[in-house]
Amino acid sequence: MANKSHLKFLNEQQLSEIKNFKYNYGFGEDKNDSDNSPKNYVRLATSFRSDLEKWGNDLETKYNEKDRTLEIPYDIDYVQITFQDQFEISKYFQIYYNDFGLEATVFYDFAKKGMFAVVNRDKFQTFIINVQNFIECELDRKQDASYSNYIKYISSFKLLRTSDILKFALENIGDIVYLSLMYLPLDDSIKQQIVQSLLAYFETNGIVYKYDAVNDRIELQKTTPEQIQKIIQNFDIIESATCSAFTTVRPSEFNTVERKFGFTIQNADEDLPIVGIIDTGISNQTALAPLIINDTNFTLAGNPLIDQGGRRCGMHCLGHGTAVAGLVALGKENHRNNFNGNVLADAKLLSIKISENGNGYISEMDLLKMLYDVKDKYPEIRLFTLTTCYKRYMNKNEAFSDYTYSLDKFAYETNSLIFICTGNNENCINENTGYDLSYFYGDHTNLSTPADSLNNFTVGAAADNLKDGIFSGIADGREFPALYTRKGHIDLSSIYSDAKKTNKNYFKPDVIESGGDIGYYNENVLDWTDEPALTLLSARPEIGVAADVGTSYATPLVANLAARIIKNYPALSNESVKALIINGASLNFIQFAPNVSKLLNRVAGNGLVDEFKSLYSDENSATLILEDTIENGKIKIYPINFPKYLVEDDLGKKNGILKITATLCFKFLPLKNNQLSYNPIHMAFSIFKNHSAEDIMKPGKELKSKLKTNLSWSQNGRYVSKPLPYSNTQKISFLVNIDNLNNEANTFKLAIHAKLTEQIIGGIPTNYPENFPFSIVLNIEETLRNNTGKLYDEIQLVNHVEAIQGISLETGLEADISDI
């Protein structure tokens, strides 16, 4: 098969309709609040009595701990309320403010839990009286005790305490602490007065700080536990205090493979994409030197062209950033063949050094400033790798961190795409004696911040080690996820009682890629061993290469693929690059047993990367790319036309003659303070019968526009008042029968629609974008015993598309994982 260029839609010619979208999916309506209220009010009243007593005790403790010698203009109490179901922000935000003196500041658990500031103590007393009356009515049978119906929608409440704000043990304080500030959209002047008094306290006491007013957080350096405790106890404007301990993602000790660098790079003078390596530096004393940009400005920890990270070997280090950079620049093939022959690079490298040895504490603010500085100096850089994660894993359904938010915002604002590893679970060798996928049910196998980023690209590790021959790892196959990789921390089934209310696209990682595997030290003991590991470039030229495994090595391989896509198709957006990789990835060779099947996407994402499908089309498989924008509240329709030979020729079968796989990706400006509306854009797509936009929007009981009974919109937008979390990466796949083509005159309709949510604290921000760029990658491939060789050419004749560019043939790309 010949490698062919992907095809790109000519949007204006292919587009057939733009209409106002109406949410008439044929689903039911949202249930009202009373339907979700508990029936056993006695139990609820008993719980409230306990909450009320604890509220009083905690409040007394809070004010006893305050230092009244400090000049602080306001004291604010915060009540954390857990609801029976999601809190409808657009409807009840103002009611709680007006009736109870409660101003919503932040929501967790997808809006089932909210933090409210007591901004009017007199009105808040009304809330307390309502709770007391409810208790008296249900427990003391006082029928004349009246209360607001809103009380029954509450599950529990409590005062925000110092212990709730502190997200780490004070004895593990480290060098850097972050204070996330409360959001008071209606009482910002009060907030600012408290913030100014806090900054004055820092100045008076010689506390080194950085105030990020744009992102509402403060970085403190080298503070004492006593100082942190005093700050939290007295300045009522802090939502959380976190520690910035991080680590490069690597396992334990390996033996090294001593081997000299036996290669030179043949195309160092070529105009290659540049990738920023956010790591421990890249050694310029290695064979990578011709690819490294000679710029030492971007560092938080010493010379970025020296790499002393990684594990120790005698008195020297083998490096970490150098190995990552080697995978980014040289990719799979050069590592698979041990760098023999002519070595051709795929990318140039910019070292962005954030750590000397790969452990410690990181200034997120300094890192973000440095990334923005990189983009100012090198605006052509679109890709980065980040293989340092926080040591602490994320709890189930934990909200986005400020760090994740900052990286998502950076990607949106600067046209950047960061490839982030999930993190490694080093304890897996101590907690297993073999390959057991049910191990991933444990919360301690969850990914680490900032791998939950949505605008960027999250990568886990497959067990494959890029070596031919017998696979020696412990996994069920080299394409299976490695036991040390980490899974996505989101489990919507624990949030929504209705099993039908879920978003099958809302998961991490995005894909898995070769990262090496664990081996057997003996029959019942697992260990990090050389044989199933990857062979990587080290930072020490006298050693050359070393053995290692980890998600931090799977990640740069995906970045390498992205660089190759950009090299082939430089005009494509980052969203198209992301969609091409995800669309090509496959779970076909990764079959989880029934008892762990629900973990599949959370561990393996969209599956194992397929380089060839992401990079090329061929005679029997055409990949079409749609890059366009859509306005808030609109639906767009694009006809997809199929050649006549598919219904006129004898293809040897009538069912499943084509497989269509499509992926939508878009970026968004993230919103803080509400996990549910972090991505406020509901965008969905699907492929329908040859119907108009008006018909596609009709309920199924009026007109059945679904091409397949199980092929609906890629994500569900019918829940308006209590929405699901929205994914900005969505994928569908289905088979096409000859009857499908005959019934629709060889034309299907690709439809996409978009809408901003109303469930945003303080409402939609002023000047929030209302026109959203997106990319859809659509692969159409023949699934015949004897493929015709016609599809690629014929698809071009019946659609408004063009080959993006002529592609020179490459070899060695057509093997899939089953051939390894």
C-alpha positions in Angstrom: 0.0 0.0 0.0 1.2 3.5 -0.8 1.3 6.2 1.9 -1.1 8.9 0.9 -1.8 12.3 2.2 -4.8 12.9 4.5 -7.6 14.9 2.9 -9.1 18.1 4.1 -12.6 19.3 3.6 -13.2 22.6 1.8 -15.6 23.9 4.4 -17.6 26.4 2.5 -18.3 24.0 -0.3 -19.0 21.0 1.9 -21.2 22.8 4.4 -24.9 22.5 3.6 -26.8 24.0 6.6 -26.4 26.3 9.7 -29.4 26.5 12.0 -30.4 27.4 15.5 -30.2 24.2 17.6 -33.1 22.8 19.5 -32.6 20.2 22.2 -35.2 17.7 21.1 -33.1 14.5 21.3 -36.2 12.4 22.3 -34.8 12.0 25.8 -37.0 12.8 28.9 -36.9 16.1 30.7 -34.8 16.9 33.8 -36.4 15.8 37.0 -37.3 18.6 39.4 -35.7 19.0 42.8 -38.6 17.5 44.8 -38.2 14.2 42.9 -34.7 13.8 44.3 -35.6 14.7 47.9 -35.2 11.8 50.4 -38.5 10.2 51.6 -37.2 9.5 55.1 -37.2 13.0 56.5 -36.6 11.7 60.0 -33.2 10.4 59.0 -32.4 13.7 57.4 -33.6 15.7 60.4 -31.4 13.6 62.7 -28.4 14.3 60.5 -29.2 18.0 60.5 -29.3 18.0 64.3 -25.8 16.6 64.4 -24.7 19.1 61.7 -26.1 22.0 63.6 -24.5 21.0 66.9 -21.1 20.5 65.1 -21.5 23.9 63.4 -21.8 25.6 66.7 -18.8 23.9 68.2 -16.6 24.4 65.1 -17.6 28.1 65.0 -16.6 28.6 68.6 -13.3 26.8 67.9 -12.6 28.9 64.9 -13.0 32.2 66.7 -11.0 31.0 69.7 -8.1 30.3 67.4 -8.1 33.8 65.8 -5.3 36.3 66.6 -7.2 39.5 67.4 -4.0 41.6 67.3 -4.0 41.2 63.5 -5.6 44.0 61.5 -8.0 42.1 59.2 -11.1 44.1 58.0 -13.6 41.2 57.8 -14.3 37.8 59.2 -16.1 35.4 56.8 -17.6 32.1 57.6 -17.9 29.5 54.9 -20.5 26.7 54.9 -19.9 23.6 52.8 -23.3 22.2 51.7 -23.8 18.7 50.2 -27.0 18.4 48.2 -29.2 15.5 47.3 -28.5 16.1 43.7 -26.7 18.8 41.5 -27.2 22.4 42.5 -28.8 24.3 39.7 -26.6 27.4 39.7 -28.5 29.5 37.2 -31.7 29.2 39.2 -30.7 29.1 42.8 -27.5 31.1 43.1 -29.4 34.4 43.5 -32.1 32.8 45.8 -29.5 31.5 48.3 -27.8 34.9 48.2 -31.0 36.9 48.7 -32.8 34.6 51.1 -30.0 33.0 53.2 -27.1 35.5 52.8 -25.1 32.7 51.2 -22.8 33.5 48.2 -21.7 30.5 46.2 -17.9 30.5 45.8 -17.0 27.1 44.4 -18.6 23.7 43.5 -17.1 20.2 43.8 -18.3 16.7 42.9 -19.9 18.0 39.7 -22.1 20.5 41.6 -23.4 18.1 44.2 -21.3 19.9 46.8 -20.8 23.7 47.1 -18.9 26.2 49.2 -20.9 29.3 50.3 -19.7 32.4 52.0 -21.8 33.8 54.7 -22.0 37.4 53.5 -25.0 38.5 55.5 -25.1 37.0 59.0 -28.7 38.2 59.7 -30.0 36.4 56.5 -27.9 33.4 57.3 -29.7 33.2 60.6 -32.9 32.6 58.5 -31.1 29.5 57.1 -30.3 28.3 60.6 -33.9 28.9 61.8 -35.2 26.9 58.7 -33.0 24.0 59.6 -34.1 24.1 63.3 -37.8 24.2 62.2 -37.3 21.3 59.9 -35.7 19.3 62.8 -38.6 20.2 65.1 -41.2 19.4 62.5 -39.8 15.9 61.7 -38.4 14.8 65.1 -40.5 16.7 67.6 -43.7 16.6 65.5 -44.3 20.4 65.7 -46.6 20.8 62.7 -46.6 24.6 63.0 -42.9 24.8 62.5 -42.5 26.1 58.9 -39.4 25.9 56.8 -38.3 26.5 53.2 -38.7 23.6 50.8 -35.0 24.2 49.8 -33.9 22.6 53.1 -35.1 19.2 52.0 -32.7 19.3 49.0 -29.7 19.6 51.3 -28.0 16.4 52.5 -25.6 17.9 55.0 -23.7 21.1 55.9 -20.6 22.0 57.8 -18.3 24.9 58.6 -15.1 25.2 56.5 -12.3 24.5 59.0 -8.5 24.9 59.0 -8.2 21.1 58.5 -10.4 21.3 55.4 -8.3 24.1 53.9 -5.0 22.3 54.5 -4.4 19.7 51.8 -1.2 18.3 53.2 0.3 17.5 56.5 2.1 20.5 58.0 5.2 18.3 58.8 5.5 17.8 55.0 5.3 21.5 54.2 8.3 21.6 51.9 9.7 24.8 50.2 6.6 26.0 48.4 3.0 26.3 49.4 0.1 27.6 47.3 -2.9 29.5 48.6 -6.0 29.3 46.4 -8.2 32.3 47.0 -12.0 32.3 47.4 -14.1 33.6 44.5 -16.7 36.2 45.6 -18.4 37.4 42.4 -20.9 39.6 44.2 -18.7 40.8 47.0 -15.3 41.3 45.4 -14.6 44.5 47.3 -14.7 42.7 50.6 -12.4 40.0 49.2 -9.9 42.5 47.9 -9.7 44.2 51.3 -8.9 40.9 53.0 -6.3 40.1 50.3 -4.6 43.4 50.8 -4.4 42.8 54.6 -2.9 39.4 53.8 -0.3 40.8 51.6 0.6 43.4 54.2 1.0 40.6 56.7 3.5 38.9 54.4 5.5 42.2 54.0 5.5 42.8 57.8 6.7 39.3 58.6 9.2 38.9 55.8 7.4 36.1 54.1 8.5 35.7 50.5 5.4 35.5 48.2 4.2 35.9 44.6 0.7 37.1 44.0 -1.0 35.9 40.8 -4.1 38.1 40.8 -5.2 36.9 37.4 -5.5 33.3 38.5 -6.4 34.1 42.2 -3.6 32.4 44.0 -0.5 33.1 46.1 2.8 31.3 46.2 4.7 31.2 49.5 8.3 30.2 49.7 10.0 28.6 52.7 7.3 29.3 55.2 7.0 27.5 58.5 4.1 25.3 59.6 3.3 27.8 62.3 3.0 30.7 59.7 0.8 28.6 57.4 -1.5 27.7 60.3 -1.8 31.2 61.5 -2.5 32.5 58.0 -5.3 30.0 57.4 -6.9 30.5 60.8 -7.1 34.3 60.5 -7.5 35.3 56.9 -10.9 34.1 55.7 -10.2 34.2 52.0 -8.3 31.0 51.5 -10.1 28.0 49.8 -7.2 25.6 49.9 -3.5 25.3 50.8 -1.4 22.8 48.8 2.2 21.7 48.7 4.1 21.6 45.4 6.1 18.4 45.9 6.8 16.7 42.6 8.9 14.0 41.0 10.0 13.0 37.6 8.1 9.9 36.6 10.5 7.0 36.9 10.6 3.7 38.8 13.3 2.2 40.9 16.8 1.0 40.1 17.9 -0.7 36.9 21.2 -2.1 35.7 22.6 -0.1 32.8 23.4 -1.4 29.4 26.9 -0.1 28.7 27.1 0.8 25.0 28.7 3.7 23.2 26.8 6.1 21.0 27.2 4.5 17.6 25.3 6.9 15.4 25.1 10.3 14.0 22.0 12.3 13.0 21.8 12.8 9.2 19.3 15.6 8.9 20.2 18.0 11.7 20.1 20.9 9.3 16.6 20.2 8.2 13.7 22.5 9.1 12.1 20.3 11.8 9.3 21.1 14.3 10.7 22.2 17.7 9.5 20.5 20.9 10.0 22.0 24.3 11.2 19.5 26.8 10.1 20.5 30.3 12.3 18.3 32.4 15.7 18.0 34.1 17.7 19.4 31.2 19.1 17.8 28.0 22.8 17.0 27.9 24.5 18.6 24.9 27.4 16.1 25.3 25.4 13.4 23.5 24.5 12.5 20.0 21.5 14.7 20.4 23.6 17.9 20.4 23.0 18.9 16.8 19.2 18.9 17.5 19.4 21.0 20.7 18.7 24.7 20.4 21.6 26.6 22.0 19.6 28.6 24.4 20.3 28.6 28.2 17.6 31.1 29.2 14.8 28.8 30.2 15.7 27.2 33.5 14.6 27.2 37.1 17.5 25.0 38.3 20.9 25.4 36.6 22.2 25.0 33.1 19.4 23.5 30.9 22.1 21.8 28.7 23.3 19.7 31.6 21.1 16.7 32.7 21.8 15.3 36.2 18.4 13.9 36.8 17.3 10.3 37.0 18.6 7.6 39.3 22.1 7.4 40.6 24.9 5.4 39.1 28.0 5.7 41.3 28.6 9.4 41.7 26.9 10.4 38.5 23.5 10.4 37.0 22.2 8.9 33.8 19.7 11.7 33.2 16.0 11.9 32.7 15.4 14.8 30.3 17.9 13.5 27.8 16.1 10.2 27.5 12.8 12.0 27.1 14.4 14.3 24.5 15.8 11.3 22.6 12.4 9.7 22.3 10.8 13.0 21.1 13.5 13.6 18.5 14.2 10.0 17.3 11.0 8.1 17.9 10.2 4.4 17.8 12.1 3.2 14.8 15.5 4.5 15.9 15.1 3.1 19.4 13.8 -0.2 18.1 16.8 -0.7 15.8 19.3 0.5 18.4 20.2 3.6 16.4 21.9 1.6 13.6 22.2 2.9 10.1 21.3 6.4 9.1 19.5 8.1 11.9 16.9 10.6 10.8 15.4 12.9 13.4 11.8 14.1 13.6 12.1 17.1 15.8 14.5 19.7 17.2 14.7 20.3 21.0 14.5 23.2 23.4 15.5 22.4 26.9 13.2 23.9 29.6 14.7 22.9 32.9 12.6 22.9 36.0 14.6 20.6 38.3 18.2 19.6 38.8 17.6 16.0 39.9 13.9 15.4 39.2 12.5 15.7 42.7 11.6 18.5 45.1 9.3 21.5 44.9 8.4 23.4 41.8 7.2 27.0 41.5 4.2 26.7 39.2 4.1 30.5 38.7 7.8 30.6 37.6 7.1 27.6 35.3 4.1 29.2 33.7 5.9 32.5 33.2 8.8 30.6 31.6 6.4 28.8 29.2 4.9 32.1 28.2 8.4 33.5 27.7 9.2 30.5 25.5 6.2 31.2 23.3 7.2 34.9 23.1 10.6 34.1 21.9 9.8 31.0 19.8 6.1 31.4 18.7 6.6 28.6 16.2 6.9 26.0 19.1 3.6 24.2 19.4 4.5 21.0 21.3 5.9 20.4 24.8 6.5 17.3 27.0 5.9 17.4 30.7 6.9 14.3 32.6 6.9 15.6 36.1 3.8 15.1 38.2 2.9 15.8 41.8 3.7 12.9 44.1 0.2 12.7 45.5 -2.4 10.8 43.4 -5.8 12.5 42.8 -8.7 11.3 44.9 -11.8 9.9 43.1 -13.6 12.7 41.3 -11.2 15.4 42.7 -11.7 18.8 41.1 -9.1 20.4 38.8 -6.1 21.9 40.5 -4.9 25.5 39.9 -1.8 24.0 38.2 -4.0 22.0 35.8 -6.1 25.1 35.2 -3.0 27.2 34.4 -1.7 24.7 31.9 -5.1 24.4 30.2 -5.3 28.2 30.0 -1.8 28.3 28.6 -2.6 25.8 25.9 -5.7 27.7 24.9 -4.1 31.1 24.8 -0.8 30.2 23.1 -1.8 27.5 20.5 0.2 24.9 22.4 -0.2 21.2 23.1 1.6 19.7 26.2 2.0 15.9 26.3 1.7 15.0 30.0 2.3 11.5 31.6 -0.2 10.0 34.0 2.5 9.3 36.5 3.9 6.0 37.8 2.7 3.9 40.6 6.0 2.6 41.9 4.3 0.5 44.7 2.8 -1.8 42.1 5.8 -4.2 42.4 5.3 -4.5 46.2 1.5 -4.9 45.9 1.3 -7.6 43.2 2.8 -11.0 42.4 1.5 -11.0 38.8 -0.5 -9.1 36.2 -3.9 -8.3 37.8 -6.0 -5.6 36.1 -8.4 -5.5 39.1 -5.5 -3.8 40.9 -6.6 -0.6 39.2 -9.8 -0.5 41.2 -7.7 1.0 44.0 -7.9 4.8 44.3 -4.1 4.9 44.9 -3.7 3.9 41.2 -5.3 7.2 40.1 -3.3 9.6 38.0 -1.4 12.6 39.5 -1.9 16.4 38.8 -1.6 17.8 36.1 -2.5 14.7 34.1 -6.2 15.6 34.4 -5.6 18.5 31.9 -8.3 18.6 29.2 -6.8 21.0 26.6 -3.5 19.1 26.6 -2.7 15.4 25.9 -2.5 12.7 28.6 -0.4 9.5 28.0 -0.3 6.3 29.9 2.1 3.4 29.3 1.6 0.1 27.4 3.9 -2.8 28.3 5.6 -2.9 24.9 9.4 -2.2 25.0 10.1 -1.6 21.3 12.0 -4.9 21.0 11.3 -7.6 18.5 11.0 -11.2 19.5 9.4 -12.8 22.6 7.8 -10.4 25.0 9.2 -10.8 28.5 7.1 -8.5 30.6 4.4 -9.6 33.0 1.4 -8.0 31.1 -1.0 -10.2 29.2 0.5 -8.8 26.0 2.8 -6.0 24.9 -0.2 -3.8 23.9 -1.8 -4.0 27.3 -1.4 -1.2 29.9 1.6 -1.6 32.2 0.8 -2.3 35.8 2.7 0.9 36.9 0.7 3.2 34.7 -2.0 5.3 36.4 -5.7 5.4 35.6 -8.2 8.3 35.3 -9.6 9.4 38.6 -13.1 10.3 37.4 -15.9 7.8 38.2 -19.2 9.4 37.2 -21.2 6.3 38.4 -20.4 7.4 42.0 -21.9 10.8 41.3 -25.1 10.0 39.3 -27.4 7.4 40.6 -29.0 7.0 37.2 -26.7 4.7 35.2 -28.0 6.2 32.0 -26.7 9.6 33.1 -23.1 9.4 32.2 -20.6 10.7 29.6 -18.7 7.8 28.0 -16.1 10.3 26.6 -15.2 11.8 30.0 -12.0 9.8 30.8 -8.3 10.0 31.0 -5.7 9.1 29.7 -6.1 9.9 26.0 -4.0 7.0 24.8 -1.3 4.6 25.9 2.0 4.1 24.2 5.1 1.9 24.6 6.7 2.4 28.0 8.3 -0.9 28.9 7.2 -3.4 31.5 8.0 -4.9 34.9 9.7 -8.3 35.0 9.8 -11.3 37.3 12.7 -11.3 39.7 11.8 -14.8 40.6 8.6 -16.8 40.3 6.6 -14.7 42.8 8.4 -11.4 43.0 8.1 -8.5 40.6 10.9 -6.0 40.0 12.2 -3.4 37.6 14.3 -5.5 35.3 16.3 -4.8 32.1 14.8 -7.4 29.8 11.3 -5.9 29.3 12.5 -2.3 29.7 13.1 0.3 27.0 16.6 1.0 25.8 17.1 4.8 26.1 19.7 7.4 25.6 21.5 8.4 28.7 23.1 11.8 29.6 26.5 10.1 30.0 28.3 9.8 26.7 30.7 7.1 28.1 27.7 4.9 28.8 25.5 5.8 25.9 22.3 3.9 26.6 20.4 2.6 29.7 17.4 0.5 30.5 14.3 2.1 31.9 10.5 2.0 31.9 7.8 4.6 32.7 4.9 6.7 31.5 7.5 9.5 31.2 8.9 7.5 28.2 5.6 6.6 26.6 4.7 10.3 26.6 7.6 11.6 24.4 6.8 8.9 21.9 3.4 10.4 21.3 4.9 13.8 21.1 7.3 12.4 18.5 4.2 11.3 16.5 2.7 14.8 16.8 5.9 16.3 15.5 5.8 14.0 12.5 2.2 14.9 11.8 3.1 18.6 11.9 6.1 18.0 9.7 3.8 16.3 7.1 0.8 18.7 7.6 2.2 22.0 9.0 -1.0 23.9 8.5 -3.2 21.6 10.7 -4.3 22.9 14.0 -3.2 21.3 17.3 -6.8 20.0 17.7 -6.4 18.2 14.4 -3.1 16.7 15.6 -4.7 15.6 18.8 -7.7 14.1 16.9 -5.5 12.3 14.4 -3.6 10.5 17.2 -6.8 9.6 19.2 -8.7 8.6 16.1 -5.9 6.2 15.0 -5.5 4.7 18.5 -7.3 1.3 19.0 -8.5 -0.9 21.8 -8.8 -3.9 19.4 -5.9 -5.8 21.0 -6.7 -4.9 24.5 -9.5 -7.1 25.8 -10.3 -6.6 29.5 -12.1 -9.5 31.3 -15.7 -8.8 32.3 -14.9 -8.2 36.0 -12.6 -5.2 35.0 -14.3 -4.1 31.7 -15.5 -0.8 33.3 -11.9 0.2 33.9 -10.9 -0.1 30.2 -11.0 3.5 29.2 -9.8 4.8 32.5 -6.7 2.7 32.2 -6.1 2.4 28.5 -7.9 5.5 27.3 -8.7 5.3 23.6 -6.1 2.5 23.2 -2.7 2.0 21.8 -1.4 4.5 19.3 -1.2 3.5 15.6 1.4 5.6 13.9 0.5 4.7 10.4 -3.2 5.6 10.7 -2.4 8.9 12.4 0.1 9.8 9.7 -1.3 8.5 6.4 -4.2 7.4 4.4 -3.9 4.7 1.7 -5.8 3.3 -1.3 -8.4 1.6 0.9 -8.5 4.0 3.9 -9.1 7.7 3.6 -8.8 10.1 6.5 -10.7 13.3 6.1 -10.1 16.4 8.3 -12.7 19.1 9.0 -11.4 22.3 10.6 -14.1 24.9 11.2 -15.8 27.0 13.9 -19.3 26.9 15.3 -21.3 29.6 17.0 -23.0 29.2 20.4 -26.4 27.8 19.9 -26.0 26.6 16.3 -26.0 23.3 14.4 -23.9 22.7 11.3 -24.5 20.0 8.7 -21.9 18.6 6.3 -22.9 15.9 3.8 -20.5 13.0 3.5 -20.8 11.4 0.0 -19.8 7.9 -0.8 -18.7 6.6 -4.2 -21.2 4.5 -6.3 -18.9 1.5 -6.7 -19.7 0.6 -3.1 -23.2 -0.3 -4.1 -22.7 -1.2 -7.7 -19.7 -3.5 -7.5 -19.7 -7.1 -6.2 -17.7 -6.6 -2.9 -18.1 -10.1 -1.7 -20.4 -9.1 1.2 -23.2 -6.7 2.0 -22.8 -6.0 5.7 -19.9 -4.1 7.3 -18.3 -3.1 4.1 -16.9 0.1 5.6 -15.7 1.1 9.1 -16.0 4.7 10.0 -14.1 6.1 13.0 -14.5 9.8 13.9 -13.0 12.0 16.6 -13.9 15.5 17.6 -11.4 17.8 19.5 -11.7 21.4 20.5 -10.0 23.6 23.0 -11.7 25.9 25.5 -11.0 28.7 27.9 -11.4 27.0 31.3 -13.4 28.4 34.2 -12.3 28.0 37.8 -14.5 27.4 40.9 -16.9 24.9 39.3 -15.7 21.4 38.4 -18.9 20.8 36.5 -18.5 23.9 34.2 -14.7 23.9 34.0 -15.3 23.2 30.3 -18.5 25.3 29.8 -18.9 24.4 26.2 -21.2 21.5 25.2 -20.2 20.4 21.8 -21.4 17.1 20.2 -21.3 15.5 16.8 -22.5 12.4 15.0 -23.3 11.0 11.6 -27.0 10.7 10.6 -29.2 9.6 7.8 -29.4 11.9 4.7 -31.8 14.2 6.6 -32.0 18.0 7.0 -31.0 19.8 10.2 -34.6 20.3 11.1 -35.2 16.5 10.8 -32.1 15.6 12.7 -33.2 17.8 15.6 -36.7 16.1 15.9 -37.3 13.5 18.6 -37.0 9.9 17.5 -40.7 9.3 17.9 -41.4 11.9 15.2 -38.6 11.0 12.7 -35.9 8.5 13.1 -32.7 10.2 11.8 -30.2 7.9 13.5 -28.2 5.9 11.0 -27.8 3.1 13.6 -30.0 2.6 16.6 -27.0 2.8 18.9 -25.4 5.8 17.1 -26.5 9.0 18.8 -24.9 12.3 19.6 -21.3 11.8 20.8 -22.3 13.3 24.2 -25.6 14.2 25.8 -26.7 17.8 26.1 -30.3 17.3 27.2 -29.5 17.9 30.9 -29.6 21.7 31.0 -30.3 22.5 34.6 -28.1 19.7 35.9 -25.7 18.9 33.2 -23.1 16.2 32.8 -19.5 17.3 32.7 -18.5 18.1 29.1 -15.7 16.4 27.3 -13.7 18.3 24.6 -12.5 15.0 23.1 -15.2 12.6 21.7 -14.9 9.5 19.5 -17.4 7.3 17.6 -17.1 4.2 15.5 -19.5 2.1 13.5 -19.8 -0.2 10.5 -21.7 0.6 7.3 -23.8 -1.8 5.3 -24.7 -1.6 1.6 -28.4 -1.1 2.7 -27.4 2.0 4.7 -25.9 3.5 1.5 -28.8 2.6 -0.7 -31.4 3.9 1.7 -29.6 7.3 1.9 -28.6 7.7 -1.7 -25.0 7.3 -0.8 -25.0 10.3 1.5 -24.8 10.6 5.2 -24.9 13.8 7.2 -22.2 14.8 9.6 -23.8 17.1 12.2 -22.2 19.2 15.0 -23.8 21.6 17.5 -22.6 23.7 20.4 -24.0 25.6 23.4 -22.5 27.4 26.4 -23.8 26.1 29.8 -25.9 28.3 32.0 -24.5 26.7 35.2 -21.7 29.1 35.9 -21.0 30.9 39.2 -21.8 34.6 38.5 -23.0 33.8 35.0 -21.1 33.6 31.7 -18.0 35.9 32.0 -18.0 39.1 30.0 -16.4 38.6 26.6 -16.3 34.8 26.9 -16.0 33.5 23.3 -19.2 32.6 21.5 -17.6 31.1 18.4 -15.6 27.9 18.9 -13.0 26.3 16.7 -13.1 22.6 16.4 -11.5 19.7 14.4 -13.2 16.4 13.3 -11.0 13.6 12.0 -13.0 11.1 10.0 -11.5 7.8 8.8 -13.4 5.7 6.2 -11.8 2.3 5.5 -12.9 -0.8 3.5 -13.2 -3.9 5.5 -13.3 -6.4 2.6 -11.5 -9.6 2.2 -10.1 -8.3 -1.1 -9.9 -4.5 -0.9 -10.7 -2.7 -4.1 -7.9 0.0 -4.1 -10.6 2.5 -5.1 -11.8 4.2 -2.0 -9.2 7.0 -1.6 -9.4 8.2 -5.1 -13.2 7.8 -5.4 -13.9 9.7 -2.1 -12.1 12.7 -3.5 -14.3 12.7 -6.6 -17.6 13.0 -4.7 -16.7 15.4 -1.9 -15.2 18.8 -1.6 -11.8 17.8 -0.3 -8.2 18.3 -1.2 -5.0 16.4 -0.4 -3.2 18.4 2.2 0.1 17.8 0.5 2.1 15.3 -1.4 3.7 12.8 1.0 7.0 11.0 0.2 6.8 7.3 0.8 8.3 5.9 4.0 9.0 2.3 4.9 8.5 0.3 8.0 5.3 2.1 9.1 2.7 -0.4 8.0 3.2 -3.0 10.7 0.7 -2.9 13.5 1.1 -4.2 17.1 0.1 -7.7 16.1 3.2 -7.9 13.9 5.6 -7.0 16.7 
